[in-house]
Amino acid sequence: MLEGPAIKIVNLKANMPSVSEALQRLKSELALAHQQKRLVLKIIHGYGSKGVGGDIRIAVQKRLREMLDTKEIRGCIFGEEWSKSCDEVWKLLQARPELKSDADLGRCNRGITIVLL
């Protein structure tokens, strides 16, 4: 059973880090989440100041795809897919109904990614 909030929020874009700093924070936060036996993280990486992408978003999502391929994480759901209409999300919500209260659910927020540990 999770302690505290159903989903741990990790803000990688706080203090406007470089891409390498954001990736280091991601690595540290994932290690901490494993240690705390967390199952779900919401990574806030932003979508870029002009709304056209953002280097941190691109790098974080690339790294998470690599981690998924090497089975370091169980899954990742990009913000634009974080919706009840997505089969993977629907299954997750059935298993963990407390996640239905997440403010970004169904908002197509490209500035976040949900990580399943």
Sequence and secondary structure as in RCSB ss.txt:
>XXXX:A:sequence
MLEGPAIKIVNLKANMPSVSEALQRLKSELALAHQQKRLVLKIIHGYGSKGVGGDIRIAVQKRLREMLDTKEIRG
CIFGEEWSKSCDEVWKLLQARPELKSDADLGRCNRGITIVLL
>XXXX:A:secstr
   SSSSEEEETTTT   HHHHHHHHHHHHHHHHHTT  EEEEE    TTSS  HHHHHHHHHHHHHHHTTSSSE
EEEGGG STTSHHHHHHHHH GGGGG TTTTS  TTEEEEE 
